[in-house]
Amino acid sequence: MNDYTVASVDTALRLLAIVADHPRLGLSELAERAGINTSRTFRLLSTLATHRLVERVGEPASYRLGTQALALGVAASRQIDLAAAANTPLMQLVEQVNEAIQIRVRDGDETVCIARVESSHAVRVHGTVGNRRPLHVGASGKLYLAFLPDEERDRLLASPLRSFTRETRKEPRRLKEELAHIRATGYAISRGEATPGVVAIAVPVFDSQRNLLAALGASIVETRFDEATLPELIQQMHATASEISRLLGHRAS
């Protein structure tokens, strides 16, 4: 373990992996394989069960993966497929526009970056795969909010909205007006809302049923952003989003 590893989490994840590889083992067998005592094993399994990552079945009791583990596996499979399909189109788009391009997907009340290609500019917007932010922050998040069902969107906007910068949108009425504009135009724009001095544009990646698969985003240093080129950039991004959707097997309806 390194200095940033939490021992209890490390042990719990190791135990979860054992359950995944060896379903239907009992408490004593799991404790032996994990190299920890049965009392601690029971507490860790109970915690994992609370989050539906494992479940206890039968008598005598044994353990197997729970429904949340299945949900995580399905989500991971989709994200990995999406990231793989997006790789070449993202690189081609960066060659055209020479700005940072990324794919963000929804994870609960947040978006997470699953793929990213940097520009070659000396002054550029830095980011990382795995970066998370709330749905109301930035162009990609607002894109997701715009295409949510009304009831779910209202629930999210009714909760406290945290500021990332002075420009972060937090007022529900203004946000709703902006989200209506996003739905009408098919793109979202953020000016310093997630990172000061950065303009971000996002367009949707849809499946054939017009369900939102992901947000394709571009991040541009504000001093380099030219409003006159925005329509062309949006057109290029829409073309890339359509190509990613096609590579995932979706066809325009």
Phi and psi restraints in degrees (value plus and minus 20) as a CYANA .aco file:
   2 ASN   PHI    -115.5   -75.5
   2 ASN   PSI    -197.6  -157.6
   3 ASP   PHI     -85.7   -45.7
   3 ASP   PSI     -37.1     2.9
   4 TYR   PHI    -121.2   -81.2
   4 TYR   PSI     -17.6    22.4
   5 THR   PHI    -104.6   -64.6
   5 THR   PSI     113.5   153.5
   6 VAL   PHI    -112.9   -72.9
   6 VAL   PSI      97.8   137.8
   7 ALA   PHI     -77.7   -37.7
   7 ALA   PSI     -64.9   -24.9
   8 SER   PHI     -86.5   -46.5
   8 SER   PSI     -58.0   -18.0
   9 VAL   PHI     -88.1   -48.1
   9 VAL   PSI     -61.7   -21.7
  10 ASP   PHI     -78.4   -38.4
  10 ASP   PSI     -64.5   -24.5
  11 THR   PHI     -86.8   -46.8
  11 THR   PSI     -61.4   -21.4
  12 ALA   PHI     -82.8   -42.8
  12 ALA   PSI     -61.6   -21.6
  13 LEU   PHI     -89.1   -49.1
  13 LEU   PSI     -55.8   -15.8
  14 ARG   PHI     -83.4   -43.4
  14 ARG   PSI     -61.0   -21.0
  15 LEU   PHI     -84.9   -44.9
  15 LEU   PSI     -61.1   -21.1
  16 LEU   PHI     -81.1   -41.1
  16 LEU   PSI     -60.8   -20.8
  17 ALA   PHI     -83.8   -43.8
  17 ALA   PSI     -56.2   -16.2
  18 ILE   PHI     -86.1   -46.1
  18 ILE   PSI     -62.5   -22.5
  19 VAL   PHI     -81.6   -41.6
  19 VAL   PSI     -60.0   -20.0
  20 ALA   PHI     -84.0   -44.0
  20 ALA   PSI     -60.5   -20.5
  21 ASP   PHI    -100.6   -60.6
  21 ASP   PSI     -47.0    -7.0
  22 HIS   PHI    -155.3  -115.3
  22 HIS   PSI      52.1    92.1
  23 PRO   PHI     -85.6   -45.6
  23 PRO   PSI     134.3   174.3
  24 ARG   PHI      56.0    96.0
  24 ARG   PSI      -4.9    35.1
  25 LEU   PHI    -100.0   -60.0
  25 LEU   PSI     130.8   170.8
  26 GLY   PHI    -106.6   -66.6
  26 GLY   PSI     158.7   198.7
  27 LEU   PHI     -79.2   -39.2
  27 LEU   PSI     -68.4   -28.4
  28 SER   PHI     -83.7   -43.7
  28 SER   PSI     -61.3   -21.3
  29 GLU   PHI     -86.9   -46.9
  29 GLU   PSI     -60.6   -20.6
  30 LEU   PHI     -84.4   -44.4
  30 LEU   PSI     -61.7   -21.7
  31 ALA   PHI     -81.4   -41.4
  31 ALA   PSI     -61.2   -21.2
  32 GLU   PHI     -85.6   -45.6
  32 GLU   PSI     -64.8   -24.8
  33 ARG   PHI     -86.8   -46.8
  33 ARG   PSI     -54.1   -14.1
  34 ALA   PHI    -101.4   -61.4
  34 ALA   PSI     -36.3     3.7
  35 GLY   PHI      54.2    94.2
  35 GLY   PSI      10.8    50.8
  36 ILE   PHI    -151.9  -111.9
  36 ILE   PSI     143.9   183.9
  37 ASN   PHI     -94.4   -54.4
  37 ASN   PSI     143.2   183.2
  38 THR   PHI     -86.7   -46.7
  38 THR   PSI     -53.8   -13.8
  39 SER   PHI     -82.8   -42.8
  39 SER   PSI     -66.2   -26.2
  40 ARG   PHI     -88.7   -48.7
  40 ARG   PSI     -58.2   -18.2
  41 THR   PHI     -79.1   -39.1
  41 THR   PSI     -63.5   -23.5
  42 PHE   PHI     -82.5   -42.5
  42 PHE   PSI     -62.5   -22.5
  43 ARG   PHI     -85.1   -45.1
  43 ARG   PSI     -61.6   -21.6
  44 LEU   PHI     -86.5   -46.5
  44 LEU   PSI     -61.8   -21.8
  45 LEU   PHI     -84.3   -44.3
  45 LEU   PSI     -59.2   -19.2
  46 SER   PHI     -83.8   -43.8
  46 SER   PSI     -58.2   -18.2
  47 THR   PHI     -87.2   -47.2
  47 THR   PSI     -63.2   -23.2
  48 LEU   PHI     -83.8   -43.8
  48 LEU   PSI     -56.5   -16.5
  49 ALA   PHI     -87.7   -47.7
  49 ALA   PSI     -55.4   -15.4
  50 THR   PHI     -79.2   -39.2
  50 THR   PSI     -54.1   -14.1
  51 HIS   PHI    -115.1   -75.1
  51 HIS   PSI      -8.7    31.3
  52 ARG   PHI      41.2    81.2
  52 ARG   PSI       5.0    45.0
  53 LEU   PHI    -103.2   -63.2
  53 LEU   PSI     -48.2    -8.2
  54 VAL   PHI    -153.2  -113.2
  54 VAL   PSI     142.9   182.9
  55 GLU   PHI    -159.2  -119.2
  55 GLU   PSI     126.9   166.9
  56 ARG   PHI    -114.1   -74.1
  56 ARG   PSI     111.1   151.1
  57 VAL   PHI    -154.0  -114.0
  57 VAL   PSI     127.9   167.9
  58 GLY   PHI      51.7    91.7
  58 GLY   PSI     156.0   196.0
  59 GLU   PHI    -156.9  -116.9
  59 GLU   PSI     102.6   142.6
  60 PRO   PHI     -84.2   -44.2
  60 PRO   PSI     132.3   172.3
  61 ALA   PHI     -86.0   -46.0
  61 ALA   PSI     119.4   159.4
  62 SER   PHI    -154.9  -114.9
  62 SER   PSI     153.6   193.6
  63 TYR   PHI    -149.2  -109.2
  63 TYR   PSI     124.6   164.6
  64 ARG   PHI    -163.7  -123.7
  64 ARG   PSI     150.8   190.8
  65 LEU   PHI     -84.2   -44.2
  65 LEU   PSI     125.6   165.6
  66 GLY   PHI    -115.9   -75.9
  66 GLY   PSI    -198.3  -158.3
  67 THR   PHI     -86.3   -46.3
  67 THR   PSI     -52.2   -12.2
  68 GLN   PHI     -89.3   -49.3
  68 GLN   PSI     -51.9   -11.9
  69 ALA   PHI     -83.6   -43.6
  69 ALA   PSI     -58.9   -18.9
  70 LEU   PHI     -84.0   -44.0
  70 LEU   PSI     -64.4   -24.4
  71 ALA   PHI     -80.9   -40.9
  71 ALA   PSI     -61.1   -21.1
  72 LEU   PHI     -84.3   -44.3
  72 LEU   PSI     -59.8   -19.8
  73 GLY   PHI     -84.0   -44.0
  73 GLY   PSI     -62.5   -22.5
  74 VAL   PHI     -84.5   -44.5
  74 VAL   PSI     -64.6   -24.6
  75 ALA   PHI     -82.2   -42.2
  75 ALA   PSI     -62.4   -22.4
  76 ALA   PHI     -83.5   -43.5
  76 ALA   PSI     -62.3   -22.3
  77 SER   PHI     -80.2   -40.2
  77 SER   PSI     -64.2   -24.2
  78 ARG   PHI     -84.0   -44.0
  78 ARG   PSI     -63.5   -23.5
  79 GLN   PHI     -87.5   -47.5
  79 GLN   PSI     -59.1   -19.1
  80 ILE   PHI     -85.6   -45.6
  80 ILE   PSI     -63.4   -23.4
  81 ASP   PHI     -81.6   -41.6
  81 ASP   PSI     -62.9   -22.9
  82 LEU   PHI     -84.9   -44.9
  82 LEU   PSI     -65.8   -25.8
  83 ALA   PHI     -81.9   -41.9
  83 ALA   PSI     -60.7   -20.7
  84 ALA   PHI     -86.4   -46.4
  84 ALA   PSI     -63.4   -23.4
  85 ALA   PHI     -86.1   -46.1
  85 ALA   PSI     -53.1   -13.1
  86 ALA   PHI     -98.8   -58.8
  86 ALA   PSI     -37.4     2.6
  87 ASN   PHI     -75.2   -35.2
  87 ASN   PSI     -76.3   -36.3
  88 THR   PHI     -86.9   -46.9
  88 THR   PSI     -66.1   -26.1
  89 PRO   PHI     -78.4   -38.4
  89 PRO   PSI     -57.9   -17.9
  90 LEU   PHI     -83.0   -43.0
  90 LEU   PSI     -65.5   -25.5
  91 MET   PHI     -83.4   -43.4
  91 MET   PSI     -58.7   -18.7
  92 GLN   PHI     -86.0   -46.0
  92 GLN   PSI     -58.7   -18.7
  93 LEU   PHI     -86.8   -46.8
  93 LEU   PSI     -60.2   -20.2
  94 VAL   PHI     -82.8   -42.8
  94 VAL   PSI     -57.1   -17.1
  95 GLU   PHI     -82.0   -42.0
  95 GLU   PSI     -53.4   -13.4
  96 GLN   PHI     -96.8   -56.8
  96 GLN   PSI     -64.0   -24.0
  97 VAL   PHI    -128.7   -88.7
  97 VAL   PSI     -36.8     3.2
  98 ASN   PHI      30.9    70.9
  98 ASN   PSI      29.1    69.1
  99 GLU   PHI    -155.2  -115.2
  99 GLU   PSI     138.9   178.9
 100 ALA   PHI     -84.4   -44.4
 100 ALA   PSI     110.9   150.9
 101 ILE   PHI    -144.9  -104.9
 101 ILE   PSI     118.8   158.8
 102 GLN   PHI    -164.1  -124.1
 102 GLN   PSI     142.9   182.9
 103 ILE   PHI    -135.2   -95.2
 103 ILE   PSI     107.8   147.8
 104 ARG   PHI    -140.6  -100.6
 104 ARG   PSI     120.8   160.8
 105 VAL   PHI    -142.4  -102.4
 105 VAL   PSI     141.9   181.9
 106 ARG   PHI    -103.5   -63.5
 106 ARG   PSI     118.3   158.3
 107 ASP   PHI    -156.3  -116.3
 107 ASP   PSI      75.4   115.4
 108 GLY   PHI      47.1    87.1
 108 GLY   PSI    -144.5  -104.5
 109 ASP   PHI    -117.1   -77.1
 109 ASP   PSI       1.2    41.2
 110 GLU   PHI    -151.4  -111.4
 110 GLU   PSI     145.7   185.7
 111 THR   PHI    -130.9   -90.9
 111 THR   PSI     130.0   170.0
 112 VAL   PHI    -151.8  -111.8
 112 VAL   PSI     118.1   158.1
 113 CYS   PHI     -99.2   -59.2
 113 CYS   PSI     104.2   144.2
 114 ILE   PHI    -132.2   -92.2
 114 ILE   PSI     -30.4     9.6
 115 ALA   PHI    -177.7  -137.7
 115 ALA   PSI     124.0   164.0
 116 ARG   PHI    -176.9  -136.9
 116 ARG   PSI     121.0   161.0
 117 VAL   PHI    -149.3  -109.3
 117 VAL   PSI     110.2   150.2
 118 GLU   PHI    -106.2   -66.2
 118 GLU   PSI     139.7   179.7
 119 SER   PHI    -104.2   -64.2
 119 SER   PSI     154.5   194.5
 120 SER   PHI    -119.7   -79.7
 120 SER   PSI     -16.6    23.4
 121 HIS   PHI     -85.3   -45.3
 121 HIS   PSI     125.4   165.4
 122 ALA   PHI     -85.0   -45.0
 122 ALA   PSI     -60.0   -20.0
 123 VAL   PHI    -122.2   -82.2
 123 VAL   PSI      90.4   130.4
 124 ARG   PHI    -165.3  -125.3
 124 ARG   PSI     149.8   189.8
 125 VAL   PHI    -106.9   -66.9
 125 VAL   PSI     100.8   140.8
 126 HIS   PHI    -113.4   -73.4
 126 HIS   PSI     124.3   164.3
 127 GLY   PHI    -178.7  -138.7
 127 GLY   PSI     152.1   192.1
 128 THR   PHI    -157.1  -117.1
 128 THR   PSI     126.8   166.8
 129 VAL   PHI     -84.1   -44.1
 129 VAL   PSI     115.3   155.3
 130 GLY   PHI      79.4   119.4
 130 GLY   PSI     -32.1     7.9
 131 ASN   PHI     -80.5   -40.5
 131 ASN   PSI     115.3   155.3
 132 ARG   PHI    -141.1  -101.1
 132 ARG   PSI     132.8   172.8
 133 ARG   PHI    -178.5  -138.5
 133 ARG   PSI     136.5   176.5
 134 PRO   PHI     -81.6   -41.6
 134 PRO   PSI     136.8   176.8
 135 LEU   PHI     -81.4   -41.4
 135 LEU   PSI     -48.5    -8.5
 136 HIS   PHI    -102.4   -62.4
 136 HIS   PSI     -22.6    17.4
 137 VAL   PHI    -124.0   -84.0
 137 VAL   PSI     101.0   141.0
 138 GLY   PHI      68.5   108.5
 138 GLY   PSI     149.5   189.5
 139 ALA   PHI     -85.6   -45.6
 139 ALA   PSI     -64.7   -24.7
 140 SER   PHI     -84.3   -44.3
 140 SER   PSI     -62.5   -22.5
 141 GLY   PHI     -83.5   -43.5
 141 GLY   PSI     -64.1   -24.1
 142 LYS   PHI     -83.5   -43.5
 142 LYS   PSI     -52.8   -12.8
 143 LEU   PHI     -81.5   -41.5
 143 LEU   PSI     -65.7   -25.7
 144 TYR   PHI     -81.6   -41.6
 144 TYR   PSI     -65.6   -25.6
 145 LEU   PHI     -77.8   -37.8
 145 LEU   PSI     -59.5   -19.5
 146 ALA   PHI     -83.0   -43.0
 146 ALA   PSI     -52.1   -12.1
 147 PHE   PHI    -122.5   -82.5
 147 PHE   PSI     -11.6    28.4
 148 LEU   PHI     -95.1   -55.1
 148 LEU   PSI     134.7   174.7
 149 PRO   PHI     -78.4   -38.4
 149 PRO   PSI     128.2   168.2
 150 ASP   PHI     -73.7   -33.7
 150 ASP   PSI     -64.5   -24.5
 151 GLU   PHI     -83.2   -43.2
 151 GLU   PSI     -62.7   -22.7
 152 GLU   PHI     -89.6   -49.6
 152 GLU   PSI     -59.7   -19.7
 153 ARG   PHI     -83.2   -43.2
 153 ARG   PSI     -62.8   -22.8
 154 ASP   PHI     -83.3   -43.3
 154 ASP   PSI     -57.4   -17.4
 155 ARG   PHI     -82.7   -42.7
 155 ARG   PSI     -65.0   -25.0
 156 LEU   PHI     -87.3   -47.3
 156 LEU   PSI     -59.5   -19.5
 157 LEU   PHI     -93.7   -53.7
 157 LEU   PSI     -39.4     0.6
 158 ALA   PHI    -101.3   -61.3
 158 ALA   PSI     -34.4     5.6
 159 SER   PHI    -104.1   -64.1
 159 SER   PSI     140.2   180.2
 160 PRO   PHI     -79.5   -39.5
 160 PRO   PSI     111.0   151.0
 161 LEU   PHI    -126.9   -86.9
 161 LEU   PSI      99.8   139.8
 162 ARG   PHI    -103.6   -63.6
 162 ARG   PSI     122.6   162.6
 163 SER   PHI    -104.4   -64.4
 163 SER   PSI     117.2   157.2
 164 PHE   PHI    -120.3   -80.3
 164 PHE   PSI     -57.5   -17.5
 165 THR   PHI    -160.7  -120.7
 165 THR   PSI     158.5   198.5
 166 ARG   PHI     -85.4   -45.4
 166 ARG   PSI     -40.4    -0.4
 167 GLU   PHI    -114.5   -74.5
 167 GLU   PSI     -24.6    15.4
 168 THR   PHI     -79.1   -39.1
 168 THR   PSI     111.5   151.5
 169 ARG   PHI     -95.5   -55.5
 169 ARG   PSI     105.0   145.0
 170 LYS   PHI    -150.9  -110.9
 170 LYS   PSI     -33.2     6.8
 171 GLU   PHI    -106.6   -66.6
 171 GLU   PSI      93.3   133.3
 172 PRO   PHI     -74.1   -34.1
 172 PRO   PSI     -60.5   -20.5
 173 ARG   PHI     -83.6   -43.6
 173 ARG   PSI     -66.4   -26.4
 174 ARG   PHI     -85.2   -45.2
 174 ARG   PSI     -58.1   -18.1
 175 LEU   PHI     -82.7   -42.7
 175 LEU   PSI     -64.0   -24.0
 176 LYS   PHI     -81.1   -41.1
 176 LYS   PSI     -59.7   -19.7
 177 GLU   PHI     -82.9   -42.9
 177 GLU   PSI     -62.5   -22.5
 178 GLU   PHI     -87.8   -47.8
 178 GLU   PSI     -58.3   -18.3
 179 LEU   PHI     -85.7   -45.7
 179 LEU   PSI     -55.5   -15.5
 180 ALA   PHI     -83.6   -43.6
 180 ALA   PSI     -58.9   -18.9
 181 HIS   PHI     -86.4   -46.4
 181 HIS   PSI     -58.0   -18.0
 182 ILE   PHI     -83.0   -43.0
 182 ILE   PSI     -64.5   -24.5
 183 ARG   PHI     -82.4   -42.4
 183 ARG   PSI     -57.2   -17.2
 184 ALA   PHI     -93.1   -53.1
 184 ALA   PSI     -56.9   -16.9
 185 THR   PHI    -115.6   -75.6
 185 THR   PSI     -43.2    -3.2
 186 GLY   PHI      64.4   104.4
 186 GLY   PSI      -4.9    35.1
 187 TYR   PHI    -171.8  -131.8
 187 TYR   PSI     139.0   179.0
 188 ALA   PHI    -143.6  -103.6
 188 ALA   PSI     129.7   169.7
 189 ILE   PHI    -153.9  -113.9
 189 ILE   PSI     122.0   162.0
 190 SER   PHI    -150.0  -110.0
 190 SER   PSI     111.6   151.6
 191 ARG   PHI    -138.8   -98.8
 191 ARG   PSI      72.6   112.6
 192 GLY   PHI      52.8    92.8
 192 GLY   PSI      -3.6    36.4
 193 GLU   PHI     -99.2   -59.2
 193 GLU   PSI     -50.7   -10.7
 194 ALA   PHI    -122.8   -82.8
 194 ALA   PSI     -58.8   -18.8
 195 THR   PHI    -158.5  -118.5
 195 THR   PSI     106.3   146.3
 196 PRO   PHI     -77.9   -37.9
 196 PRO   PSI     119.1   159.1
 197 GLY   PHI      59.0    99.0
 197 GLY   PSI      -7.3    32.7
 198 VAL   PHI    -144.5  -104.5
 198 VAL   PSI     110.5   150.5
 199 VAL   PHI    -120.8   -80.8
 199 VAL   PSI     110.4   150.4
 200 ALA   PHI    -143.5  -103.5
 200 ALA   PSI     120.9   160.9
 201 ILE   PHI    -144.5  -104.5
 201 ILE   PSI     120.5   160.5
 202 ALA   PHI    -156.9  -116.9
 202 ALA   PSI     121.0   161.0
 203 VAL   PHI    -147.6  -107.6
 203 VAL   PSI     135.3   175.3
 204 PRO   PHI    -102.5   -62.5
 204 PRO   PSI     125.4   165.4
 205 VAL   PHI    -123.0   -83.0
 205 VAL   PSI      91.7   131.7
 206 PHE   PHI    -121.9   -81.9
 206 PHE   PSI     136.2   176.2
 207 ASP   PHI    -111.1   -71.1
 207 ASP   PSI    -196.2  -156.2
 208 SER   PHI     -87.5   -47.5
 208 SER   PSI     -37.7     2.3
 209 GLN   PHI    -117.1   -77.1
 209 GLN   PSI      -7.4    32.6
 210 ARG   PHI      44.9    84.9
 210 ARG   PSI       7.2    47.2
 211 ASN   PHI    -106.4   -66.4
 211 ASN   PSI     121.0   161.0
 212 LEU   PHI     -96.6   -56.6
 212 LEU   PSI      98.2   138.2
 213 LEU   PHI    -108.8   -68.8
 213 LEU   PSI     -60.4   -20.4
 214 ALA   PHI    -186.8  -146.8
 214 ALA   PSI     149.8   189.8
 215 ALA   PHI    -131.8   -91.8
 215 ALA   PSI     106.7   146.7
 216 LEU   PHI    -117.0   -77.0
 216 LEU   PSI      99.5   139.5
 217 GLY   PHI    -143.2  -103.2
 217 GLY   PSI     129.5   169.5
 218 ALA   PHI    -140.6  -100.6
 218 ALA   PSI     117.4   157.4
 219 SER   PHI    -139.8   -99.8
 219 SER   PSI     105.3   145.3
 220 ILE   PHI    -150.4  -110.4
 220 ILE   PSI     113.5   153.5
 221 VAL   PHI     -79.9   -39.9
 221 VAL   PSI     110.3   150.3
 222 GLU   PHI     -76.6   -36.6
 222 GLU   PSI     -57.9   -17.9
 223 THR   PHI     -88.8   -48.8
 223 THR   PSI     -36.4     3.6
 224 ARG   PHI    -120.4   -80.4
 224 ARG   PSI     -31.6     8.4
 225 PHE   PHI     -92.7   -52.7
 225 PHE   PSI     110.1   150.1
 226 ASP   PHI    -137.2   -97.2
 226 ASP   PSI      92.9   132.9
 227 GLU   PHI     -77.3   -37.3
 227 GLU   PSI     -51.9   -11.9
 228 ALA   PHI     -85.6   -45.6
 228 ALA   PSI     -45.4    -5.4
 229 THR   PHI    -111.4   -71.4
 229 THR   PSI     -21.5    18.5
 230 LEU   PHI     -79.1   -39.1
 230 LEU   PSI     -66.5   -26.5
 231 PRO   PHI     -78.2   -38.2
 231 PRO   PSI     -61.8   -21.8
 232 GLU   PHI     -85.8   -45.8
 232 GLU   PSI     -61.0   -21.0
 233 LEU   PHI     -82.4   -42.4
 233 LEU   PSI     -63.9   -23.9
 234 ILE   PHI     -82.3   -42.3
 234 ILE   PSI     -60.7   -20.7
 235 GLN   PHI     -81.6   -41.6
 235 GLN   PSI     -64.2   -24.2
 236 GLN   PHI     -84.0   -44.0
 236 GLN   PSI     -59.6   -19.6
 237 MET   PHI     -87.6   -47.6
 237 MET   PSI     -60.1   -20.1
 238 HIS   PHI     -81.9   -41.9
 238 HIS   PSI     -59.8   -19.8
 239 ALA   PHI     -83.9   -43.9
 239 ALA   PSI     -60.9   -20.9
 240 THR   PHI     -86.4   -46.4
 240 THR   PSI     -62.0   -22.0
 241 ALA   PHI     -80.2   -40.2
 241 ALA   PSI     -61.3   -21.3
 242 SER   PHI     -84.7   -44.7
 242 SER   PSI     -57.9   -17.9
 243 GLU   PHI     -86.6   -46.6
 243 GLU   PSI     -61.0   -21.0
 244 ILE   PHI     -82.0   -42.0
 244 ILE   PSI     -64.9   -24.9
 245 SER   PHI     -80.1   -40.1
 245 SER   PSI     -62.3   -22.3
 246 ARG   PHI     -82.9   -42.9
 246 ARG   PSI     -62.2   -22.2
 247 LEU   PHI     -85.3   -45.3
 247 LEU   PSI     -43.5    -3.5
 248 LEU   PHI    -105.5   -65.5
 248 LEU   PSI     -17.8    22.2
 249 GLY   PHI      77.1   117.1
 249 GLY   PSI     -14.7    25.3
 250 HIS   PHI    -110.5   -70.5
 250 HIS   PSI     124.7   164.7
 251 ARG   PHI    -141.2  -101.2
 251 ARG   PSI     123.2   163.2
 252 ALA   PHI     -80.5   -40.5
 252 ALA   PSI     115.4   155.4
